[in-house]
């Protein structure tokens, strides 16, 4: 999975948990901020957009926009 912010800048992460509604991850550097919009590009070519709902240190949770 490739994770980018809304400007297209890559965010290096280790995915901790993934579901159809969202994911939690650990950022290798600075995590995104709450309410940041992110894009997750899956290995099969699908793209999911979502919003960061929580941040705790370098850990964060993203809720996917499943209505897009």
Backbone bond lengths (Angstrom), bond angles and torsions (degrees), N, CA, C in turn:
res aa  C-N    CA-C-N  psi(-1)  N-CA   C-N-CA  omega(-1)  CA-C   N-CA-C  phi
1 X - - - 1.439 - - 1.519 108.86 -
2 X 1.309 115.48 139.44 1.456 122.12 173.89 1.515 107.56 -112.27
3 X 1.315 116.50 128.20 1.457 121.58 -179.42 1.522 108.45 -113.58
4 X 1.337 116.59 129.76 1.460 121.20 178.91 1.528 109.73 -132.92
5 X 1.344 114.80 156.22 1.462 118.39 174.04 1.526 108.70 -82.60
6 X 1.320 116.91 -179.87 1.462 120.34 -175.58 1.526 113.16 -66.21
7 X 1.345 117.74 -16.18 1.468 121.65 176.32 1.523 112.75 -90.42
8 X 1.334 116.89 -3.92 1.457 121.14 179.25 1.513 114.69 93.02
9 X 1.336 118.37 4.76 1.465 121.60 178.49 1.530 110.17 -78.29
10 X 1.329 116.54 130.57 1.463 121.79 -177.83 1.527 110.94 -68.98
11 X 1.323 115.71 143.36 1.457 123.71 175.20 1.521 106.57 -119.80
12 X 1.331 116.84 115.54 1.457 120.71 -179.95 1.521 109.04 -78.94
13 X 1.334 115.11 124.21 1.460 120.40 -176.81 1.523 111.32 -140.46
14 X 1.319 114.44 161.44 1.449 122.32 166.37 1.529 105.19 -115.96
15 X 1.320 116.10 117.85 1.458 120.79 -178.79 1.521 108.57 -72.93
16 X 1.333 115.75 127.92 1.466 121.57 -179.99 1.518 111.33 -95.95
17 X 1.328 116.76 -36.84 1.465 121.40 -178.29 1.522 107.57 -153.23
18 X 1.320 115.86 141.03 1.465 121.46 -177.89 1.513 108.92 -138.08
19 X 1.330 116.14 132.96 1.461 121.25 175.65 1.518 108.23 -139.02
20 X 1.309 116.41 179.77 1.464 120.04 179.36 1.529 111.47 -70.33
21 X 1.331 118.45 -16.55 1.460 121.92 -176.91 1.514 114.08 -102.76
22 X 1.350 117.48 -15.62 1.450 119.06 -178.87 1.516 112.76 172.07
23 X 1.310 115.16 -166.21 1.459 119.92 -178.97 1.514 109.92 -155.31
24 X 1.336 115.09 158.77 1.460 120.59 167.88 1.516 106.44 -119.35
25 X 1.323 115.30 147.16 1.455 120.05 -175.31 1.519 110.14 -149.20
26 X 1.326 114.60 162.26 1.461 122.52 173.04 1.521 107.17 -112.30
27 X 1.324 116.55 124.01 1.462 121.20 179.40 1.523 109.84 -80.36
28 X 1.335 116.75 138.44 1.465 121.65 176.97 1.527 110.43 -71.47
29 X 1.320 116.87 -30.95 1.469 122.15 178.13 1.510 108.73 -121.12
30 X 1.323 115.58 -135.30 1.466 120.45 177.52 1.524 109.67 -68.89
31 X 1.325 117.33 130.06 1.465 118.83 176.81 1.527 110.20 -76.21
32 X 1.315 117.54 160.34 1.460 119.37 174.08 1.531 109.23 -67.54
33 X 1.308 116.88 162.72 1.463 122.09 179.41 1.527 110.63 -88.99
34 X 1.321 115.99 158.59 1.469 120.18 174.09 1.526 109.09 -54.50
35 X 1.304 115.39 140.43 1.468 125.61 179.12 1.518 114.08 74.44
36 X 1.338 118.77 2.26 1.465 120.02 172.47 1.526 109.11 -65.87
37 X 1.313 116.64 143.48 1.462 122.64 176.10 1.525 107.80 -94.42
38 X 1.334 116.07 129.13 1.462 122.12 -178.32 1.519 110.82 -124.91
39 X 1.341 115.16 159.23 1.459 121.72 175.35 1.524 107.79 -122.30
40 X 1.318 115.06 130.02 1.464 121.07 175.87 1.524 107.45 -110.50
41 X 1.322 116.56 118.81 1.461 121.34 177.35 1.520 107.35 -101.87
42 X 1.333 115.93 116.15 1.454 122.01 -177.12 1.523 110.07 -80.46
43 X 1.330 115.92 160.15 1.469 120.69 -178.81 1.521 112.86 -63.01
44 X 1.353 117.38 -25.11 1.465 120.09 179.34 1.528 112.61 -85.48
45 X 1.358 116.87 5.24 1.457 120.95 176.47 1.516 114.70 98.25
46 X 1.321 118.12 -13.12 1.474 120.04 178.51 1.524 110.09 -68.08
47 X 1.330 115.62 148.95 1.458 121.89 175.04 1.513 108.86 -120.80
48 X 1.321 115.56 133.90 1.453 121.91 176.72 1.519 108.15 -123.23
49 X 1.318 116.06 133.00 1.460 121.27 175.91 1.514 107.43 -102.75
50 X 1.319 115.92 151.40 1.454 119.16 178.71 1.514 111.78 -162.60
51 X 1.323 114.08 -179.33 1.457 121.46 -178.01 1.523 109.15 -127.14
52 X 1.320 115.71 141.69 1.465 120.97 177.96 1.522 107.74 -75.66
53 X 1.337 116.24 122.18 1.463 121.73 -177.15 1.519 113.18 -98.19
54 X 1.344 117.57 -27.65 1.466 120.45 179.23 1.523 110.11 -153.02
55 X 1.331 114.83 153.14 1.466 122.63 176.39 1.530 107.18 -138.76
56 X 1.341 116.04 135.09 1.459 122.05 176.91 1.526 107.59 -141.82
57 X 1.320 116.97 99.73 1.465 120.35 -173.66 1.519 108.89 66.51
58 X 1.345 116.75 -123.96 1.467 119.42 177.74 1.532 112.09 -95.01
59 X 1.330 117.32 1.52 1.468 122.06 178.66 1.524 109.81 -91.03
60 X 1.335 116.07 145.96 1.462 119.89 177.15 1.520 110.23 -152.53
61 X 1.319 114.61 159.45 1.465 121.73 177.54 1.513 110.20 -121.97
62 X 1.313 115.41 138.06 1.463 122.47 -177.36 1.522 108.70 -122.56
63 X 1.327 116.93 130.25 1.466 122.36 174.90 1.526 108.23 -99.01
64 X 1.347 116.59 125.04 1.458 120.23 -179.70 1.522 110.63 -75.31
65 X 1.329 116.21 147.44 1.464 122.82 171.95 1.514 106.52 -84.73
66 X 1.317 116.65 91.03 1.472 120.01 -175.32 1.516 112.22 -81.69
67 X 1.336 117.13 -0.40 1.462 121.47 179.35 1.515 112.08 -97.45
68 X 1.330 117.20 -2.75 1.464 120.28 -177.08 1.512 111.39 -77.12
